[in-house]
Amino acid sequence: MTTEDHAVAEAVADTYGGESTAVLVWISPALPGRTHDLTAARTHRIIRICERQGVPILADRAYQGAGPWVATGLKRPPGGELTLTQRTVNRALAAARAPVERGMARLKSWQTFRRCRISPNRMTVITKAVLTLERQR
């Protein structure tokens, strides 16, 4: 989640047994807003922890190259097209990620994230409070 100056870039969500609603279970400490998602994931060791725990990672294309444990969509080759199978895989991955994306969109709807100009430490505290409030809904 990116604000103008700072980012709380990584959120870990669980779909609890394949249900269609994701539940946010962890949000990373804030990093500067210019931090790339993959860099933030590596900084917080999310990929390594999930791999050790046997938790698969479904991610967007920003995570390409993160390793074999991270499933990302396939990019169209330069001057070419994806095969029917590759498009089907991309659709299935998008469908599996949709509940998480909806959860992140819901968090981003909070006014406090729209024009944030405070330190990453304070933003982390605010984000954790918002996560607690969202869990109560």
Phi and psi in radians as a Rosetta constraint file:
Dihedral C 1 N 2 CA 2 C 2 CIRCULARHARMONIC -1.997 0.35
Dihedral N 2 CA 2 C 2 N 3 CIRCULARHARMONIC 2.355 0.35
Dihedral C 2 N 3 CA 3 C 3 CIRCULARHARMONIC -1.886 0.35
Dihedral N 3 CA 3 C 3 N 4 CIRCULARHARMONIC -3.059 0.35
Dihedral C 3 N 4 CA 4 C 4 CIRCULARHARMONIC -1.123 0.35
Dihedral N 4 CA 4 C 4 N 5 CIRCULARHARMONIC -0.656 0.35
Dihedral C 4 N 5 CA 5 C 5 CIRCULARHARMONIC -1.966 0.35
Dihedral N 5 CA 5 C 5 N 6 CIRCULARHARMONIC -0.439 0.35
Dihedral C 5 N 6 CA 6 C 6 CIRCULARHARMONIC -2.390 0.35
Dihedral N 6 CA 6 C 6 N 7 CIRCULARHARMONIC 2.779 0.35
Dihedral C 6 N 7 CA 7 C 7 CIRCULARHARMONIC -2.282 0.35
Dihedral N 7 CA 7 C 7 N 8 CIRCULARHARMONIC 2.435 0.35
Dihedral C 7 N 8 CA 8 C 8 CIRCULARHARMONIC -1.921 0.35
Dihedral N 8 CA 8 C 8 N 9 CIRCULARHARMONIC 1.458 0.35
Dihedral C 8 N 9 CA 9 C 9 CIRCULARHARMONIC -1.387 0.35
Dihedral N 9 CA 9 C 9 N 10 CIRCULARHARMONIC -0.447 0.35
Dihedral C 9 N 10 CA 10 C 10 CIRCULARHARMONIC -2.067 0.35
Dihedral N 10 CA 10 C 10 N 11 CIRCULARHARMONIC 2.334 0.35
Dihedral C 10 N 11 CA 11 C 11 CIRCULARHARMONIC -2.321 0.35
Dihedral N 11 CA 11 C 11 N 12 CIRCULARHARMONIC 2.400 0.35
Dihedral C 11 N 12 CA 12 C 12 CIRCULARHARMONIC -1.847 0.35
Dihedral N 12 CA 12 C 12 N 13 CIRCULARHARMONIC 2.183 0.35
Dihedral C 12 N 13 CA 13 C 13 CIRCULARHARMONIC -2.167 0.35
Dihedral N 13 CA 13 C 13 N 14 CIRCULARHARMONIC 2.630 0.35
Dihedral C 13 N 14 CA 14 C 14 CIRCULARHARMONIC -2.185 0.35
Dihedral N 14 CA 14 C 14 N 15 CIRCULARHARMONIC 2.404 0.35
Dihedral C 14 N 15 CA 15 C 15 CIRCULARHARMONIC -1.628 0.35
Dihedral N 15 CA 15 C 15 N 16 CIRCULARHARMONIC 0.097 0.35
Dihedral C 15 N 16 CA 16 C 16 CIRCULARHARMONIC 0.755 0.35
Dihedral N 16 CA 16 C 16 N 17 CIRCULARHARMONIC 1.400 0.35
Dihedral C 16 N 17 CA 17 C 17 CIRCULARHARMONIC 1.258 0.35
Dihedral N 17 CA 17 C 17 N 18 CIRCULARHARMONIC 0.457 0.35
Dihedral C 17 N 18 CA 18 C 18 CIRCULARHARMONIC 1.451 0.35
Dihedral N 18 CA 18 C 18 N 19 CIRCULARHARMONIC 0.177 0.35
Dihedral C 18 N 19 CA 19 C 19 CIRCULARHARMONIC -1.101 0.35
Dihedral N 19 CA 19 C 19 N 20 CIRCULARHARMONIC 2.820 0.35
Dihedral C 19 N 20 CA 20 C 20 CIRCULARHARMONIC -1.451 0.35
Dihedral N 20 CA 20 C 20 N 21 CIRCULARHARMONIC -0.025 0.35
Dihedral C 20 N 21 CA 21 C 21 CIRCULARHARMONIC -2.002 0.35
Dihedral N 21 CA 21 C 21 N 22 CIRCULARHARMONIC 2.290 0.35
Dihedral C 21 N 22 CA 22 C 22 CIRCULARHARMONIC -1.556 0.35
Dihedral N 22 CA 22 C 22 N 23 CIRCULARHARMONIC 2.604 0.35
Dihedral C 22 N 23 CA 23 C 23 CIRCULARHARMONIC -2.092 0.35
Dihedral N 23 CA 23 C 23 N 24 CIRCULARHARMONIC 2.096 0.35
Dihedral C 23 N 24 CA 24 C 24 CIRCULARHARMONIC -1.214 0.35
Dihedral N 24 CA 24 C 24 N 25 CIRCULARHARMONIC 2.244 0.35
Dihedral C 24 N 25 CA 25 C 25 CIRCULARHARMONIC -1.977 0.35
Dihedral N 25 CA 25 C 25 N 26 CIRCULARHARMONIC -0.253 0.35
Dihedral C 25 N 26 CA 26 C 26 CIRCULARHARMONIC -2.850 0.35
Dihedral N 26 CA 26 C 26 N 27 CIRCULARHARMONIC 2.463 0.35
Dihedral C 26 N 27 CA 27 C 27 CIRCULARHARMONIC -2.223 0.35
Dihedral N 27 CA 27 C 27 N 28 CIRCULARHARMONIC 2.352 0.35
Dihedral C 27 N 28 CA 28 C 28 CIRCULARHARMONIC -1.244 0.35
Dihedral N 28 CA 28 C 28 N 29 CIRCULARHARMONIC 2.784 0.35
Dihedral C 28 N 29 CA 29 C 29 CIRCULARHARMONIC -1.068 0.35
Dihedral N 29 CA 29 C 29 N 30 CIRCULARHARMONIC 2.630 0.35
Dihedral C 29 N 30 CA 30 C 30 CIRCULARHARMONIC -1.200 0.35
Dihedral N 30 CA 30 C 30 N 31 CIRCULARHARMONIC 2.575 0.35
Dihedral C 30 N 31 CA 31 C 31 CIRCULARHARMONIC -2.213 0.35
Dihedral N 31 CA 31 C 31 N 32 CIRCULARHARMONIC 2.880 0.35
Dihedral C 31 N 32 CA 32 C 32 CIRCULARHARMONIC -0.948 0.35
Dihedral N 32 CA 32 C 32 N 33 CIRCULARHARMONIC 2.532 0.35
Dihedral C 32 N 33 CA 33 C 33 CIRCULARHARMONIC -1.044 0.35
Dihedral N 33 CA 33 C 33 N 34 CIRCULARHARMONIC -0.398 0.35
Dihedral C 33 N 34 CA 34 C 34 CIRCULARHARMONIC -1.390 0.35
Dihedral N 34 CA 34 C 34 N 35 CIRCULARHARMONIC -0.077 0.35
Dihedral C 34 N 35 CA 35 C 35 CIRCULARHARMONIC -1.231 0.35
Dihedral N 35 CA 35 C 35 N 36 CIRCULARHARMONIC 2.202 0.35
Dihedral C 35 N 36 CA 36 C 36 CIRCULARHARMONIC -1.205 0.35
Dihedral N 36 CA 36 C 36 N 37 CIRCULARHARMONIC 2.590 0.35
Dihedral C 36 N 37 CA 37 C 37 CIRCULARHARMONIC -0.964 0.35
Dihedral N 37 CA 37 C 37 N 38 CIRCULARHARMONIC -0.778 0.35
Dihedral C 37 N 38 CA 38 C 38 CIRCULARHARMONIC -1.148 0.35
Dihedral N 38 CA 38 C 38 N 39 CIRCULARHARMONIC -0.688 0.35
Dihedral C 38 N 39 CA 39 C 39 CIRCULARHARMONIC -1.096 0.35
Dihedral N 39 CA 39 C 39 N 40 CIRCULARHARMONIC -0.729 0.35
Dihedral C 39 N 40 CA 40 C 40 CIRCULARHARMONIC -1.108 0.35
Dihedral N 40 CA 40 C 40 N 41 CIRCULARHARMONIC -0.731 0.35
Dihedral C 40 N 41 CA 41 C 41 CIRCULARHARMONIC -1.104 0.35
Dihedral N 41 CA 41 C 41 N 42 CIRCULARHARMONIC -0.700 0.35
Dihedral C 41 N 42 CA 42 C 42 CIRCULARHARMONIC -1.228 0.35
Dihedral N 42 CA 42 C 42 N 43 CIRCULARHARMONIC -0.680 0.35
Dihedral C 42 N 43 CA 43 C 43 CIRCULARHARMONIC -1.038 0.35
Dihedral N 43 CA 43 C 43 N 44 CIRCULARHARMONIC -0.726 0.35
Dihedral C 43 N 44 CA 44 C 44 CIRCULARHARMONIC -1.595 0.35
Dihedral N 44 CA 44 C 44 N 45 CIRCULARHARMONIC 0.061 0.35
Dihedral C 44 N 45 CA 45 C 45 CIRCULARHARMONIC 1.015 0.35
Dihedral N 45 CA 45 C 45 N 46 CIRCULARHARMONIC 0.556 0.35
Dihedral C 45 N 46 CA 46 C 46 CIRCULARHARMONIC -1.106 0.35
Dihedral N 46 CA 46 C 46 N 47 CIRCULARHARMONIC -0.794 0.35
Dihedral C 46 N 47 CA 47 C 47 CIRCULARHARMONIC -1.105 0.35
Dihedral N 47 CA 47 C 47 N 48 CIRCULARHARMONIC -0.803 0.35
Dihedral C 47 N 48 CA 48 C 48 CIRCULARHARMONIC -1.094 0.35
Dihedral N 48 CA 48 C 48 N 49 CIRCULARHARMONIC -0.751 0.35
Dihedral C 48 N 49 CA 49 C 49 CIRCULARHARMONIC -1.136 0.35
Dihedral N 49 CA 49 C 49 N 50 CIRCULARHARMONIC -0.788 0.35
Dihedral C 49 N 50 CA 50 C 50 CIRCULARHARMONIC -1.114 0.35
Dihedral N 50 CA 50 C 50 N 51 CIRCULARHARMONIC -0.676 0.35
Dihedral C 50 N 51 CA 51 C 51 CIRCULARHARMONIC -1.120 0.35
Dihedral N 51 CA 51 C 51 N 52 CIRCULARHARMONIC -0.787 0.35
Dihedral C 51 N 52 CA 52 C 52 CIRCULARHARMONIC -1.093 0.35
Dihedral N 52 CA 52 C 52 N 53 CIRCULARHARMONIC -0.624 0.35
Dihedral C 52 N 53 CA 53 C 53 CIRCULARHARMONIC -1.494 0.35
Dihedral N 53 CA 53 C 53 N 54 CIRCULARHARMONIC -0.104 0.35
Dihedral C 53 N 54 CA 54 C 54 CIRCULARHARMONIC 1.341 0.35
Dihedral N 54 CA 54 C 54 N 55 CIRCULARHARMONIC 0.432 0.35
Dihedral C 54 N 55 CA 55 C 55 CIRCULARHARMONIC -1.703 0.35
Dihedral N 55 CA 55 C 55 N 56 CIRCULARHARMONIC 2.014 0.35
Dihedral C 55 N 56 CA 56 C 56 CIRCULARHARMONIC -1.203 0.35
Dihedral N 56 CA 56 C 56 N 57 CIRCULARHARMONIC 2.642 0.35
Dihedral C 56 N 57 CA 57 C 57 CIRCULARHARMONIC -2.024 0.35
Dihedral N 57 CA 57 C 57 N 58 CIRCULARHARMONIC 2.144 0.35
Dihedral C 57 N 58 CA 58 C 58 CIRCULARHARMONIC -1.842 0.35
Dihedral N 58 CA 58 C 58 N 59 CIRCULARHARMONIC 2.053 0.35
Dihedral C 58 N 59 CA 59 C 59 CIRCULARHARMONIC -2.313 0.35
Dihedral N 59 CA 59 C 59 N 60 CIRCULARHARMONIC 2.916 0.35
Dihedral C 59 N 60 CA 60 C 60 CIRCULARHARMONIC -1.439 0.35
Dihedral N 60 CA 60 C 60 N 61 CIRCULARHARMONIC -3.130 0.35
Dihedral C 60 N 61 CA 61 C 61 CIRCULARHARMONIC -1.170 0.35
Dihedral N 61 CA 61 C 61 N 62 CIRCULARHARMONIC -0.246 0.35
Dihedral C 61 N 62 CA 62 C 62 CIRCULARHARMONIC -1.117 0.35
Dihedral N 62 CA 62 C 62 N 63 CIRCULARHARMONIC -0.332 0.35
Dihedral C 62 N 63 CA 63 C 63 CIRCULARHARMONIC -1.698 0.35
Dihedral N 63 CA 63 C 63 N 64 CIRCULARHARMONIC 0.159 0.35
Dihedral C 63 N 64 CA 64 C 64 CIRCULARHARMONIC -1.047 0.35
Dihedral N 64 CA 64 C 64 N 65 CIRCULARHARMONIC 2.367 0.35
Dihedral C 64 N 65 CA 65 C 65 CIRCULARHARMONIC 1.572 0.35
Dihedral N 65 CA 65 C 65 N 66 CIRCULARHARMONIC 0.077 0.35
Dihedral C 65 N 66 CA 66 C 66 CIRCULARHARMONIC -1.338 0.35
Dihedral N 66 CA 66 C 66 N 67 CIRCULARHARMONIC -0.238 0.35
Dihedral C 66 N 67 CA 67 C 67 CIRCULARHARMONIC 2.230 0.35
Dihedral N 67 CA 67 C 67 N 68 CIRCULARHARMONIC 2.986 0.35
Dihedral C 67 N 68 CA 68 C 68 CIRCULARHARMONIC -1.202 0.35
Dihedral N 68 CA 68 C 68 N 69 CIRCULARHARMONIC -0.303 0.35
Dihedral C 68 N 69 CA 69 C 69 CIRCULARHARMONIC -1.408 0.35
Dihedral N 69 CA 69 C 69 N 70 CIRCULARHARMONIC -0.216 0.35
Dihedral C 69 N 70 CA 70 C 70 CIRCULARHARMONIC -1.849 0.35
Dihedral N 70 CA 70 C 70 N 71 CIRCULARHARMONIC 2.046 0.35
Dihedral C 70 N 71 CA 71 C 71 CIRCULARHARMONIC -1.578 0.35
Dihedral N 71 CA 71 C 71 N 72 CIRCULARHARMONIC 2.133 0.35
Dihedral C 71 N 72 CA 72 C 72 CIRCULARHARMONIC -2.212 0.35
Dihedral N 72 CA 72 C 72 N 73 CIRCULARHARMONIC 2.849 0.35
Dihedral C 72 N 73 CA 73 C 73 CIRCULARHARMONIC -1.166 0.35
Dihedral N 73 CA 73 C 73 N 74 CIRCULARHARMONIC 2.790 0.35
Dihedral C 73 N 74 CA 74 C 74 CIRCULARHARMONIC -1.628 0.35
Dihedral N 74 CA 74 C 74 N 75 CIRCULARHARMONIC 2.402 0.35
Dihedral C 74 N 75 CA 75 C 75 CIRCULARHARMONIC -1.547 0.35
Dihedral N 75 CA 75 C 75 N 76 CIRCULARHARMONIC 2.599 0.35
Dihedral C 75 N 76 CA 76 C 76 CIRCULARHARMONIC -1.194 0.35
Dihedral N 76 CA 76 C 76 N 77 CIRCULARHARMONIC 2.303 0.35
Dihedral C 76 N 77 CA 77 C 77 CIRCULARHARMONIC -1.164 0.35
Dihedral N 77 CA 77 C 77 N 78 CIRCULARHARMONIC 2.622 0.35
Dihedral C 77 N 78 CA 78 C 78 CIRCULARHARMONIC -0.971 0.35
Dihedral N 78 CA 78 C 78 N 79 CIRCULARHARMONIC 2.179 0.35
Dihedral C 78 N 79 CA 79 C 79 CIRCULARHARMONIC 1.271 0.35
Dihedral N 79 CA 79 C 79 N 80 CIRCULARHARMONIC 0.155 0.35
Dihedral C 79 N 80 CA 80 C 80 CIRCULARHARMONIC -2.228 0.35
Dihedral N 80 CA 80 C 80 N 81 CIRCULARHARMONIC -2.984 0.35
Dihedral C 80 N 81 CA 81 C 81 CIRCULARHARMONIC -2.288 0.35
Dihedral N 81 CA 81 C 81 N 82 CIRCULARHARMONIC 2.748 0.35
Dihedral C 81 N 82 CA 82 C 82 CIRCULARHARMONIC -1.337 0.35
Dihedral N 82 CA 82 C 82 N 83 CIRCULARHARMONIC 2.595 0.35
Dihedral C 82 N 83 CA 83 C 83 CIRCULARHARMONIC -1.286 0.35
Dihedral N 83 CA 83 C 83 N 84 CIRCULARHARMONIC 2.920 0.35
Dihedral C 83 N 84 CA 84 C 84 CIRCULARHARMONIC -1.023 0.35
Dihedral N 84 CA 84 C 84 N 85 CIRCULARHARMONIC -0.731 0.35
Dihedral C 84 N 85 CA 85 C 85 CIRCULARHARMONIC -1.096 0.35
Dihedral N 85 CA 85 C 85 N 86 CIRCULARHARMONIC -0.766 0.35
Dihedral C 85 N 86 CA 86 C 86 CIRCULARHARMONIC -1.129 0.35
Dihedral N 86 CA 86 C 86 N 87 CIRCULARHARMONIC -0.691 0.35
Dihedral C 86 N 87 CA 87 C 87 CIRCULARHARMONIC -1.138 0.35
Dihedral N 87 CA 87 C 87 N 88 CIRCULARHARMONIC -0.667 0.35
Dihedral C 87 N 88 CA 88 C 88 CIRCULARHARMONIC -1.123 0.35
Dihedral N 88 CA 88 C 88 N 89 CIRCULARHARMONIC -0.732 0.35
Dihedral C 88 N 89 CA 89 C 89 CIRCULARHARMONIC -1.076 0.35
Dihedral N 89 CA 89 C 89 N 90 CIRCULARHARMONIC -0.776 0.35
Dihedral C 89 N 90 CA 90 C 90 CIRCULARHARMONIC -1.062 0.35
Dihedral N 90 CA 90 C 90 N 91 CIRCULARHARMONIC -0.736 0.35
Dihedral C 90 N 91 CA 91 C 91 CIRCULARHARMONIC -1.128 0.35
Dihedral N 91 CA 91 C 91 N 92 CIRCULARHARMONIC -0.728 0.35
Dihedral C 91 N 92 CA 92 C 92 CIRCULARHARMONIC -1.132 0.35
Dihedral N 92 CA 92 C 92 N 93 CIRCULARHARMONIC -0.715 0.35
Dihedral C 92 N 93 CA 93 C 93 CIRCULARHARMONIC -1.140 0.35
Dihedral N 93 CA 93 C 93 N 94 CIRCULARHARMONIC -0.743 0.35
Dihedral C 93 N 94 CA 94 C 94 CIRCULARHARMONIC -1.082 0.35
Dihedral N 94 CA 94 C 94 N 95 CIRCULARHARMONIC -0.707 0.35
Dihedral C 94 N 95 CA 95 C 95 CIRCULARHARMONIC -1.153 0.35
Dihedral N 95 CA 95 C 95 N 96 CIRCULARHARMONIC -0.658 0.35
Dihedral C 95 N 96 CA 96 C 96 CIRCULARHARMONIC -1.220 0.35
Dihedral N 96 CA 96 C 96 N 97 CIRCULARHARMONIC -0.554 0.35
Dihedral C 96 N 97 CA 97 C 97 CIRCULARHARMONIC -1.489 0.35
Dihedral N 97 CA 97 C 97 N 98 CIRCULARHARMONIC -0.273 0.35
Dihedral C 97 N 98 CA 98 C 98 CIRCULARHARMONIC -0.948 0.35
Dihedral N 98 CA 98 C 98 N 99 CIRCULARHARMONIC -0.785 0.35
Dihedral C 98 N 99 CA 99 C 99 CIRCULARHARMONIC -1.061 0.35
Dihedral N 99 CA 99 C 99 N 100 CIRCULARHARMONIC -0.645 0.35
Dihedral C 99 N 100 CA 100 C 100 CIRCULARHARMONIC -1.172 0.35
Dihedral N 100 CA 100 C 100 N 101 CIRCULARHARMONIC -0.755 0.35
Dihedral C 100 N 101 CA 101 C 101 CIRCULARHARMONIC -1.081 0.35
Dihedral N 101 CA 101 C 101 N 102 CIRCULARHARMONIC -0.676 0.35
Dihedral C 101 N 102 CA 102 C 102 CIRCULARHARMONIC -1.129 0.35
Dihedral N 102 CA 102 C 102 N 103 CIRCULARHARMONIC -0.688 0.35
Dihedral C 102 N 103 CA 103 C 103 CIRCULARHARMONIC -1.105 0.35
Dihedral N 103 CA 103 C 103 N 104 CIRCULARHARMONIC -0.735 0.35
Dihedral C 103 N 104 CA 104 C 104 CIRCULARHARMONIC -1.159 0.35
Dihedral N 104 CA 104 C 104 N 105 CIRCULARHARMONIC -0.688 0.35
Dihedral C 104 N 105 CA 105 C 105 CIRCULARHARMONIC -1.090 0.35
Dihedral N 105 CA 105 C 105 N 106 CIRCULARHARMONIC -0.654 0.35
Dihedral C 105 N 106 CA 106 C 106 CIRCULARHARMONIC -1.128 0.35
Dihedral N 106 CA 106 C 106 N 107 CIRCULARHARMONIC -0.738 0.35
Dihedral C 106 N 107 CA 107 C 107 CIRCULARHARMONIC -1.108 0.35
Dihedral N 107 CA 107 C 107 N 108 CIRCULARHARMONIC -0.729 0.35
Dihedral C 107 N 108 CA 108 C 108 CIRCULARHARMONIC -1.174 0.35
Dihedral N 108 CA 108 C 108 N 109 CIRCULARHARMONIC -0.283 0.35
Dihedral C 108 N 109 CA 109 C 109 CIRCULARHARMONIC -1.273 0.35
Dihedral N 109 CA 109 C 109 N 110 CIRCULARHARMONIC -0.247 0.35
Dihedral C 109 N 110 CA 110 C 110 CIRCULARHARMONIC -1.178 0.35
Dihedral N 110 CA 110 C 110 N 111 CIRCULARHARMONIC 2.289 0.35
Dihedral C 110 N 111 CA 111 C 111 CIRCULARHARMONIC -0.978 0.35
Dihedral N 111 CA 111 C 111 N 112 CIRCULARHARMONIC -0.602 0.35
Dihedral C 111 N 112 CA 112 C 112 CIRCULARHARMONIC -1.088 0.35
Dihedral N 112 CA 112 C 112 N 113 CIRCULARHARMONIC -0.387 0.35
Dihedral C 112 N 113 CA 113 C 113 CIRCULARHARMONIC -1.559 0.35
Dihedral N 113 CA 113 C 113 N 114 CIRCULARHARMONIC -0.153 0.35
Dihedral C 113 N 114 CA 114 C 114 CIRCULARHARMONIC -1.308 0.35
Dihedral N 114 CA 114 C 114 N 115 CIRCULARHARMONIC -0.795 0.35
Dihedral C 114 N 115 CA 115 C 115 CIRCULARHARMONIC -2.305 0.35
Dihedral N 115 CA 115 C 115 N 116 CIRCULARHARMONIC 1.014 0.35
Dihedral C 115 N 116 CA 116 C 116 CIRCULARHARMONIC -1.373 0.35
Dihedral N 116 CA 116 C 116 N 117 CIRCULARHARMONIC 2.230 0.35
Dihedral C 116 N 117 CA 117 C 117 CIRCULARHARMONIC -2.350 0.35
Dihedral N 117 CA 117 C 117 N 118 CIRCULARHARMONIC 0.810 0.35
Dihedral C 117 N 118 CA 118 C 118 CIRCULARHARMONIC -2.104 0.35
Dihedral N 118 CA 118 C 118 N 119 CIRCULARHARMONIC 3.030 0.35
Dihedral C 118 N 119 CA 119 C 119 CIRCULARHARMONIC -1.171 0.35
Dihedral N 119 CA 119 C 119 N 120 CIRCULARHARMONIC 2.693 0.35
Dihedral C 119 N 120 CA 120 C 120 CIRCULARHARMONIC -1.012 0.35
Dihedral N 120 CA 120 C 120 N 121 CIRCULARHARMONIC -0.600 0.35
Dihedral C 120 N 121 CA 121 C 121 CIRCULARHARMONIC -1.103 0.35
Dihedral N 121 CA 121 C 121 N 122 CIRCULARHARMONIC -0.775 0.35
Dihedral C 121 N 122 CA 122 C 122 CIRCULARHARMONIC -1.191 0.35
Dihedral N 122 CA 122 C 122 N 123 CIRCULARHARMONIC -0.651 0.35
Dihedral C 122 N 123 CA 123 C 123 CIRCULARHARMONIC -1.117 0.35
Dihedral N 123 CA 123 C 123 N 124 CIRCULARHARMONIC -0.627 0.35
Dihedral C 123 N 124 CA 124 C 124 CIRCULARHARMONIC -1.079 0.35
Dihedral N 124 CA 124 C 124 N 125 CIRCULARHARMONIC -0.776 0.35
Dihedral C 124 N 125 CA 125 C 125 CIRCULARHARMONIC -1.096 0.35
Dihedral N 125 CA 125 C 125 N 126 CIRCULARHARMONIC -0.769 0.35
Dihedral C 125 N 126 CA 126 C 126 CIRCULARHARMONIC -1.111 0.35
Dihedral N 126 CA 126 C 126 N 127 CIRCULARHARMONIC -0.743 0.35
Dihedral C 126 N 127 CA 127 C 127 CIRCULARHARMONIC -1.110 0.35
Dihedral N 127 CA 127 C 127 N 128 CIRCULARHARMONIC -0.715 0.35
Dihedral C 127 N 128 CA 128 C 128 CIRCULARHARMONIC -1.114 0.35
Dihedral N 128 CA 128 C 128 N 129 CIRCULARHARMONIC -0.651 0.35
Dihedral C 128 N 129 CA 129 C 129 CIRCULARHARMONIC -1.140 0.35
Dihedral N 129 CA 129 C 129 N 130 CIRCULARHARMONIC -0.740 0.35
Dihedral C 129 N 130 CA 130 C 130 CIRCULARHARMONIC -1.102 0.35
Dihedral N 130 CA 130 C 130 N 131 CIRCULARHARMONIC -0.739 0.35
Dihedral C 130 N 131 CA 131 C 131 CIRCULARHARMONIC -1.029 0.35
Dihedral N 131 CA 131 C 131 N 132 CIRCULARHARMONIC -0.747 0.35
Dihedral C 131 N 132 CA 132 C 132 CIRCULARHARMONIC -1.079 0.35
Dihedral N 132 CA 132 C 132 N 133 CIRCULARHARMONIC -0.770 0.35
Dihedral C 132 N 133 CA 133 C 133 CIRCULARHARMONIC -1.129 0.35
Dihedral N 133 CA 133 C 133 N 134 CIRCULARHARMONIC -0.689 0.35
Dihedral C 133 N 134 CA 134 C 134 CIRCULARHARMONIC -1.124 0.35
Dihedral N 134 CA 134 C 134 N 135 CIRCULARHARMONIC -0.632 0.35
Dihedral C 134 N 135 CA 135 C 135 CIRCULARHARMONIC -1.143 0.35
Dihedral N 135 CA 135 C 135 N 136 CIRCULARHARMONIC -0.466 0.35
Dihedral C 135 N 136 CA 136 C 136 CIRCULARHARMONIC -1.351 0.35
Dihedral N 136 CA 136 C 136 N 137 CIRCULARHARMONIC -0.302 0.35
